Amino acid sequence: MIVESGSCLMESGWSEEELQKSELKEGDIFHLPPKAIHRLTALTDCRLFEASTPQLDDVVRIKDRYGRT
């Protein structure tokens, strides 16, 4: 992920209990290794660019406030 503008909070790790927090700001780059869980929270209006593999069948939503499955 690349933060084009704004700032956000990235929480990532191997389990929900062990998430590490990182504040990302404009120009920051963040790499998530395969199978890492993550949560992203906007701190300001922000724009991100994300590159990912096309395998969407491995997405597991732990919590989702938008009703997606």
Number of C-alpha atoms within 10 A of each C-alpha: 14 17 19 15 16 16 21 21 16 17 17 19 17 13 11 14 7 11 16 13 14 13 14 21 18 15 12 14 14 12 9 12 10 8 11 12 19 18 15 14 12 14 13 12 9 15 15 16 9 11 8 9 6 7 7 8 6 8 10 10 11 10 10 8 5 6 6 7 9
